[in-house]
C-alpha cells in the first residue's frame, strides 16, 4: 500500500426538525468518513489494479436533547471555514463566510487554532431576511436588541431560535498531517436550553426579594415603634414638668445612646431652669424687701426731716411773732433752731454719703491719727447723753499712743454712729469701750472672749470694741443692719428714731480706710457688741495696756 487517497467524506442527511425539538429523538444521526486505497498486483514490469480497499468510519451525532441540558449538537468546520457537519443539512459543504454571523465564527476558528477552549454566543447560520426585518414591529425589535444585551433578565421566551451557545475546540485533521490544518469541533445548543435553569433562579430571586421587602417593612414598623417610644416618653416628661421641684426623673433608653444623650441634655436644661427660677425667686424677694425698705425709709426719713424742720420753724416763728419777753428767751429759741438745723444737716449729709459710697465717688484723706485721742474726743460729745440716762461707762484705753492711717473726720463719724447707737438703744446698764492692740499676732487685752477669729492676720492691728447692755438684735437680723435703710424691728426701735443709714455708712467708710466693722448680739435684750478694726502704722512700740475705768452717773 504505497498510496492512500481520500475517497469521500460525507454526512448522512439529518432531520432538521429533531434539532430544536423538546422531545427525545431516538434516531441515530452520524458523520461518516470513508477512505479508499487502490491495490495493485505486479506483472512483470507493470502493475495491474486488482481491487480497492475501503475503510468507513462513522461519528455518531447526539440528538437526544432536554431543556436545561448543556450538551450541544456537533458542528465540524475545517481550517478553511468549510462546514463539514452541521445540524442544518442545508449548511453542510458551505462556508462560514456565507452566514450572517461570519465574523464571530471566524474569531472562534482563530481562537481554536491557537489552542483555546472556550464558549461563545452566536446567531443562526440561516440568512436574515432584511425585508421582513424592516417590516417588523419596532417594539419587537427593541425587545430583541435588549434581549441580546441582557437575555437573562427577560425571563420570557420571546424568540431565541436564532441564538446559540457554542463551545469549541480544535482537533487534528484525520486526513491532513499539517498542524495548521486542524478541524474545529463545535458543540452548539440553543440559548434557551442553556439558560432555562435561570428561570428557576429568577423565581427564587423574586421570592427572596419579596421576602426581603416584607421583612424590611416589618422591621421598619417595629424599629419605628421602638424609636418613637423613648421620644414619646421624653415628650410626656417635658409636657408634665410644670413644677421644677418635681421628683420625677427624665426617662432614659439604655439601647440607644443618642436618646440617652438627649435625656441628659433635657435633664441639664431642667436643672438650669430650676437654678434660674431659684435665682429669680431670690431676686424677687430681694426686690420686695428693697421696696419695703424703701417705703420704710421714706416714712422714717420724712419723720426725721419733719422733726427738725418743725423745731426750726417753730422757734423762728415764736421770735418773729414777738412772743419772747427777754433777749435770753430769744437766744434759747435760736439755739433750738440751730440744733435742729445741725441735726437736719447731718441727715442730709448721711443721705449724700451713702449715695457717694454706692457710686464710689466719696473722697477720703488718709493721715496719721491717734486713735485713742480721737475716741476720747468722740466720747466727750456724748457725756451729757450718758449722764442723762445714768449709764455706766467703762473705758479701757492703753497709755501708749496708737497711730493709724485713716481719715480723721470719717473715722470720727464711724465712732459717733456706733457710740450714738449704743447710747440710744440702752435704757439702763453700762457701755464698755476697749482699745485692744495686737502683739505678734496676739491681741493684748484683759477681755478678748468675743473677738472674732476673722481678725487673725500677720499685719498688726488695733481693735476698738464697743459693748452695750441695750435691746440687742435677733441673729437673723444682724446681717441686714449693714444694708442701707435697714433698721431693727420697728415695734422696738420706732421710739428711738434714726434713718437706718449709720451702720451702712460706717461699713463703707471702714472698707475705704482698709478697716472693718462687725456686729454681734446674743439675741433680743442681750446687748450688742461692735468691733472696729484698723491697721496700726508700722514701727510702733507695743506696751502693756492700762485699764482706765471711769464712771459717769450712777448705776440704777
C-alpha positions in Angstrom: 0.0 0.0 0.0 2.0 2.8 -1.3 -0.7 5.4 -1.7 -3.8 6.4 0.3 -6.4 8.7 -1.2 -9.4 10.4 0.4 -12.4 8.9 -1.4 -15.2 10.8 0.3 -16.3 12.5 3.4 -20.0 12.9 3.7 -22.6 13.3 6.4 -25.8 11.4 6.3 -28.9 13.5 5.9 -30.3 14.8 9.2 -33.8 15.6 10.0 -33.7 19.4 10.9 -36.9 19.1 13.0 -35.2 16.9 15.5 -32.5 19.6 16.5 -34.7 22.0 18.3 -37.3 19.6 19.5 -38.0 19.2 23.2 -38.8 15.5 22.8 -36.2 12.8 22.9 -35.0 11.9 19.4 -34.2 8.2 19.1 -32.9 8.1 15.6 -29.1 7.8 15.3 -27.5 10.5 13.2 -23.9 10.3 12.2 -21.0 11.8 10.2 -19.3 9.1 8.0 -15.7 9.2 6.9 -14.7 6.9 4.1 -11.1 6.1 3.0 -10.4 4.2 -0.2 -7.0 2.8 -1.2 -6.2 1.0 -4.6 -4.5 -2.4 -4.5 -2.1 -3.2 -7.4 -0.6 -6.6 -8.5 2.8 -6.6 -10.2 3.0 -8.4 -13.5 6.4 -8.1 -14.8 7.4 -4.5 -15.1 3.8 -3.3 -14.8 1.3 -3.0 -12.0 -2.2 -4.1 -12.5 -5.2 -2.8 -10.4 -6.8 -5.8 -8.9 -9.2 -4.2 -6.3 -9.8 -1.3 -4.0 -9.6 -1.3 -0.2 -12.1 1.0 1.5 -12.5 1.9 5.2 -15.6 3.7 6.6 -15.8 5.4 10.0 -19.0 6.8 11.5 -19.1 9.7 14.0 -22.5 9.4 15.9 -24.2 12.7 16.4 -26.2 13.1 19.7 -29.6 14.5 19.1 -31.1 13.5 22.5 -31.9 16.9 24.0 -33.7 18.0 27.1 -34.3 21.6 28.2 -31.6 22.7 30.6 -29.0 20.4 29.2 -25.6 21.9 28.3 -24.9 19.0 25.8 -24.6 20.6 22.3 -25.2 19.4 18.7 -21.9 18.8 16.8 -20.7 21.0 14.0 -17.4 20.3 12.3 -15.5 23.0 10.4 -12.2 22.6 8.6 -9.4 25.1 8.7 -10.7 26.8 5.5 -14.1 27.5 7.1 -15.9 24.8 5.2 -18.8 23.3 7.2 -18.2 19.5 7.2 -21.1 18.6 9.5 -24.0 20.6 10.9 -27.4 20.0 12.4 -28.7 22.0 9.5 -28.1 19.9 6.4 -28.5 23.0 4.2 -25.3 24.4 5.5 -23.1 21.3 5.0 -20.5 22.0 2.4 -21.0 25.7 2.6 -18.5 28.2 4.1 -19.0 30.2 7.3 -18.3 33.4 5.3 -21.7 33.0 3.7 -23.5 33.1 7.0 -24.9 36.2 8.9 -22.5 35.7 11.8 -19.3 35.1 9.8 -17.0 37.4 11.8 -17.9 35.8 15.1 -17.4 32.3 13.6 -14.0 33.3 12.1 -13.0 34.6 15.5 -14.0 31.2 17.0 -11.8 29.4 14.5 -8.8 31.6 15.1 -9.1 31.1 18.9 -9.5 27.3 18.5 -6.5 27.1 16.2 -4.4 29.0 18.8 -5.3 26.2 21.2 -8.0 27.9 23.2 -11.0 26.1 24.6 -13.9 28.3 25.4 -17.5 29.1 24.5 -19.2 32.0 22.7 -22.6 33.4 21.8 -23.5 33.2 18.1 -26.6 33.6 15.9 -28.1 31.1 13.5 -26.4 30.2 10.2 -29.6 31.0 8.4 -29.8 34.1 6.3 -31.8 37.0 7.8 -34.5 38.4 5.6 -33.9 42.1 5.6 -37.3 42.9 4.1 -39.0 41.0 6.9 -36.9 42.8 9.5 -37.7 46.2 8.1 -41.4 45.5 8.3 -41.2 44.1 11.8 -42.8 45.6 14.9 -40.5 48.3 16.4 -41.4 47.1 19.8 -40.3 43.6 18.9 -37.0 45.0 17.5 -36.4 46.8 20.8 -37.1 43.7 22.8 -34.8 41.6 20.6 -32.0 44.1 20.9 -32.4 44.3 24.7 -32.6 40.6 24.8 -29.2 40.3 23.1 -27.7 42.5 25.7 -29.3 41.1 28.9 -31.1 37.9 27.9 -31.0 36.5 31.4 -33.1 39.5 32.7 -36.1 38.9 30.5 -37.3 35.7 32.0 -39.6 35.1 29.0 -39.0 33.1 25.8 -39.9 35.8 23.2 -37.8 34.4 20.3 -34.5 32.7 21.0 -34.5 30.4 17.9 -31.7 32.4 16.3 -29.3 32.4 19.2 -27.0 29.6 20.3 -24.3 29.0 22.9 -21.2 27.4 21.3 -18.4 25.5 22.9 -15.4 25.0 20.6 -12.1 23.1 20.5 -9.5 22.2 17.7 -8.6 18.7 16.9 -6.1 17.1 14.4 -7.5 16.5 10.9 -7.8 12.8 10.2 -6.8 13.4 6.5 -4.1 16.1 6.9 -0.9 15.8 8.9 -0.2 19.5 9.0 -0.9 21.0 12.4 -2.1 24.2 10.8 -4.9 22.4 9.1 -6.9 21.3 12.2 -10.6 20.8 12.2 -12.8 22.8 14.6 -15.4 20.9 16.5 -18.3 23.0 17.8 -20.9 21.9 20.4 -24.0 24.0 19.8 -27.1 24.3 22.0 -29.9 26.8 21.8 -29.5 29.6 24.3 -33.0 28.9 25.7 -31.9 25.4 26.6 -28.7 26.6 28.3 -30.5 29.4 30.2 -33.7 27.5 31.1 -32.4 26.9 34.6 -32.2 30.6 35.2 -36.0 30.8 35.3 -36.0 28.8 38.5 -33.3 31.1 39.8 -35.4 34.0 38.8 -38.4 32.7 40.6 -36.2 32.1 43.7 -34.8 35.6 43.4 -38.3 37.1 43.1 -39.5 35.2 46.1 -36.4 36.2 48.0 -36.7 39.9 47.1 -40.4 39.8 48.1 -39.5 38.2 51.4 -36.7 40.8 52.0 -39.1 43.6 51.2 -41.7 42.2 53.6 -39.1 41.7 56.3 -37.8 45.2 55.8 -41.3 46.6 56.1 -42.0 44.6 59.3 -38.6 45.5 60.7 -39.2 49.2 59.9 -42.5 49.1 61.7 -41.0 47.6 64.8 -38.0 49.8 64.7 -40.1 52.9 64.2 -42.2 51.9 67.3 -39.0 51.3 69.3 -37.6 54.6 68.2 -40.8 56.5 68.9 -41.4 55.1 72.3 -38.5 56.8 74.1 -39.2 60.0 72.2 -42.8 59.9 73.4 -41.6 59.4 77.0 -39.3 62.4 76.7 -42.2 64.4 75.2 -44.6 63.4 78.0 -41.9 64.3 80.6 -41.3 67.7 79.0 -45.1 68.4 78.9 -45.5 67.2 82.5 -42.7 69.3 84.0 -44.9 72.1 85.4 -43.1 72.0 88.8 -39.4 72.2 88.6 -39.2 70.6 92.1 -41.0 67.5 90.8 -39.3 64.3 91.9 -39.9 62.6 88.5 -36.7 61.8 86.7 -36.0 62.1 83.0 -36.7 58.7 81.2 -33.8 57.2 79.5 -33.3 54.5 76.9 -30.5 52.0 77.5 -30.4 50.7 74.0 -30.0 54.0 72.1 -27.1 56.2 73.1 -28.3 59.3 71.3 -31.6 59.2 73.2 -29.7 58.9 76.5 -27.7 62.0 75.4 -30.9 63.8 74.6 -32.3 62.8 78.1 -29.2 64.1 79.8 -29.4 67.4 77.8 -33.1 67.7 78.8 -32.3 67.0 82.5 -29.5 69.5 82.4 -31.9 72.1 80.9 -34.4 71.4 83.6 -31.7 71.8 86.2 -30.6 75.1 84.8 -34.2 76.3 84.6 -34.6 75.4 88.2 -31.5 77.2 89.2 -32.5 80.3 87.3 -36.0 80.1 88.8 -34.4 80.0 92.3 -32.3 82.9 91.4 -35.3 84.8 90.1 -37.2 83.9 93.3 -34.3 85.2 95.4 -34.0 88.3 93.3 -37.8 88.8 93.5 -37.7 88.5 97.3 -34.8 90.9 97.5 -36.6 93.3 95.3 -39.7 93.1 97.5 -37.5 93.6 100.6 -35.8 96.5 98.9 -39.2 98.0 98.0 -40.4 97.5 101.6 -37.1 99.1 102.9 -37.6 102.0 100.6 -41.1 102.5 101.9 -39.9 102.3 105.5 -37.0 104.6 104.8 -39.3 107.2 103.2 -41.5 107.0 106.2 -38.6 107.3 108.6 -36.7 109.9 106.7 -39.8 112.0 106.3 -40.3 111.9 110.1 -36.6 112.6 110.7 -36.7 115.6 108.3 -40.0 116.9 109.6 -39.0 116.9 113.3 -36.0 119.3 113.0 -37.8 121.4 110.5 -40.8 121.8 112.8 -38.3 122.8 115.6 -36.6 125.3 113.3 -39.9 126.8 112.0 -41.5 126.9 115.5 -38.6 128.6 117.1 -38.2 131.2 114.4 -42.0 131.8 114.3 -42.1 132.5 118.1 -39.3 135.0 117.8 -40.8 136.6 114.6 -44.3 136.9 116.3 -42.8 138.6 119.3 -43.7 136.1 121.9 -40.3 136.3 123.5 -40.2 138.5 126.6 -36.5 138.7 127.0 -33.3 138.5 125.0 -32.3 135.3 126.8 -35.6 133.7 125.7 -34.9 134.6 122.1 -31.4 133.2 122.3 -32.8 130.0 123.7 -35.2 129.6 120.8 -32.4 130.5 118.3 -30.2 127.8 119.9 -33.0 125.2 119.5 -33.4 126.2 115.9 -29.6 126.0 115.3 -29.5 122.5 116.9 -32.4 121.4 114.7 -30.7 122.7 111.6 -27.5 120.9 112.5 -29.4 117.7 113.0 -31.2 118.2 109.7 -27.8 118.9 108.0 -26.5 115.6 109.5 -29.4 113.7 108.0 -28.8 115.3 104.6 -25.1 114.5 104.8 -25.8 110.9 105.6 -28.0 110.6 102.5 -25.3 112.2 100.4 -22.6 110.0 101.9 -24.5 106.7 101.3 -25.1 107.8 97.7 -21.4 108.6 97.2 -20.3 105.3 98.8 -22.6 103.3 96.5 -21.3 105.2 93.5 -17.7 105.0 94.8 -17.3 108.8 94.5 -16.7 109.6 98.2 -13.3 111.1 98.8 -11.2 110.3 101.9 -7.9 111.8 103.0 -5.7 109.4 104.9 -3.2 110.7 107.5 -1.7 109.7 110.9 -4.4 109.6 113.5 -4.1 108.9 117.3 -7.0 106.5 117.6 -7.1 106.8 121.4 -7.3 110.5 121.4 -9.9 110.5 118.6 -12.0 108.0 120.6 -11.8 110.1 123.7 -13.0 113.2 121.8 -15.9 111.3 120.5 -16.9 110.1 123.9 -16.8 113.6 125.3 -19.5 114.6 122.8 -21.9 112.1 124.3 -21.1 112.7 128.0 -24.3 114.7 128.5 -26.4 112.0 127.0 -24.7 109.3 129.1 -25.3 111.4 132.3 -29.0 111.9 131.4 -29.5 108.1 131.2 -27.3 107.4 134.2 -25.4 104.8 132.3 -22.1 103.3 133.5 -19.2 103.9 131.1 -16.1 101.6 131.3 -13.1 102.7 129.2 -10.0 100.5 128.5 -7.5 102.7 126.7 -3.8 102.0 126.7 -1.2 104.6 127.7 0.7 104.1 124.5 -0.1 106.3 121.6 -1.5 104.1 118.8 -1.3 105.7 115.4 -3.5 104.5 112.5 -3.6 105.7 108.9 -7.1 107.0 108.4 -9.3 109.9 107.5 -9.8 111.6 110.9 -13.3 113.0 110.1 -14.6 109.8 108.6 -13.2 107.6 111.5 -14.8 110.0 114.0 -18.1 109.7 112.1 -17.9 106.0 112.5 -17.3 106.3 116.2 -20.2 108.7 116.5 -22.6 106.3 114.7 -21.6 103.3 116.8 -21.4 105.1 120.2 -24.6 107.0 119.5 -26.5 103.8 118.7 -25.1 102.2 121.9 -26.4 105.1 124.0 -29.7 105.4 122.1 -30.7 101.7 122.4 -29.5 101.3 126.0 -32.0 102.4 128.6 -30.1 101.1 131.6 -26.9 99.3 132.4 -23.4 100.0 131.0 -21.4 100.7 127.9 -17.9 99.2 127.7 -15.3 100.6 125.3 -11.9 98.8 124.8 -8.9 99.6 122.7 -7.0 96.3 122.1 -3.7 96.1 120.4 -2.1 93.2 118.6 1.4 91.9 119.6 2.9 89.3 117.2 -0.5 88.2 116.0 -1.7 88.1 119.7 -4.1 90.7 120.9 -3.1 92.1 124.3 -6.2 92.6 126.3 -7.9 91.5 129.5 -11.2 90.8 127.9 -10.9 89.2 124.4 -13.6 86.5 124.7 -15.8 88.0 122.0 -13.0 88.7 119.5 -13.7 87.0 116.1 -11.2 84.7 114.5 -11.6 86.7 111.3 -9.3 89.3 112.7 -6.2 87.0 112.7 -3.7 88.5 110.3 0.0 88.9 110.2 -0.5 92.7 109.9 -0.6 94.4 113.3 -4.0 95.8 114.0 -5.9 97.7 116.7 -9.4 96.8 117.8 -12.0 99.2 119.2 -14.7 97.1 120.9 -17.9 98.9 122.0 -20.3 96.8 124.1 -23.7 97.8 125.5 -26.5 96.2 127.5 -29.3 97.5 125.3 -32.2 96.0 123.4 -30.0 93.6 121.4 -30.6 92.2 118.0 -32.0 88.9 116.8 -29.4 86.7 114.9 -31.4 86.7 111.7 -31.4 90.5 111.5 -27.8 91.1 112.3 -26.5 90.7 108.7 -29.2 93.1 107.4 -28.2 96.0 109.6 -25.3 97.0 107.4 -27.5 97.4 104.4 -28.8 100.9 103.6 -32.1 102.0 105.0 -32.4 98.9 107.3 -33.4 99.2 110.9 -34.3 96.7 113.6 -37.9 95.7 114.2 -39.9 98.9 114.3 -42.0 97.8 117.2 -38.9 98.3 119.4 -36.9 100.9 117.6 -39.5 103.3 116.3 -39.4 105.4 119.5 -35.7 105.8 119.2 -35.8 107.4 115.8 -33.0 107.3 113.2 -32.8 106.9 109.5 -31.1 103.5 109.2 -28.1 104.8 107.4 -25.5 104.9 110.2 -24.1 101.3 110.1 -24.2 101.1 106.3 -22.2 104.4 106.0 -19.8 103.1 108.7 -19.1 99.9 106.9 -18.5 101.7 103.6 -16.1 104.2 105.3 -14.2 101.4 107.2 -13.6 99.5 103.9 -12.4 102.6 102.2 -9.8 103.0 105.1 -8.7 99.4 104.9 -10.5 98.6 108.1 -13.6 96.6 109.1 -16.6 96.7 111.3 -18.6 93.8 112.7 -21.6 93.5 115.0 -22.6 90.7 117.4 -25.6 90.1 119.6 -26.7 87.0 121.5 -30.4 88.0 120.9 -33.1 90.4 121.9 -32.5 92.2 125.3 -29.0 90.6 125.4 -27.0 93.6 124.4 -24.8 94.3 121.4 -21.1 94.3 120.6 -19.5 96.2 117.7 -15.9 95.6 116.7 -14.0 98.2 114.7 -10.6 97.0 113.4 -7.9 99.3 111.9 -4.3 98.5 110.8 -1.6 100.0 113.0 1.0 102.2 111.4 4.4 100.3 111.2 7.3 100.8 113.7 5.3 101.4 116.8 6.3 100.1 120.1 4.0 97.7 121.9 3.3 98.3 125.6 1.1 96.7 128.1 -2.2 98.4 128.2 -3.6 100.0 131.3 -7.2 99.8 132.1 -8.8 103.2 132.8 -12.1 103.0 134.4 -14.3 106.0 134.6 -17.9 106.0 135.8 -20.3 108.7 134.7 -23.5 108.8 136.5 -24.7 106.1 138.8 -26.0 102.5 138.4 -29.7 102.0 138.6 
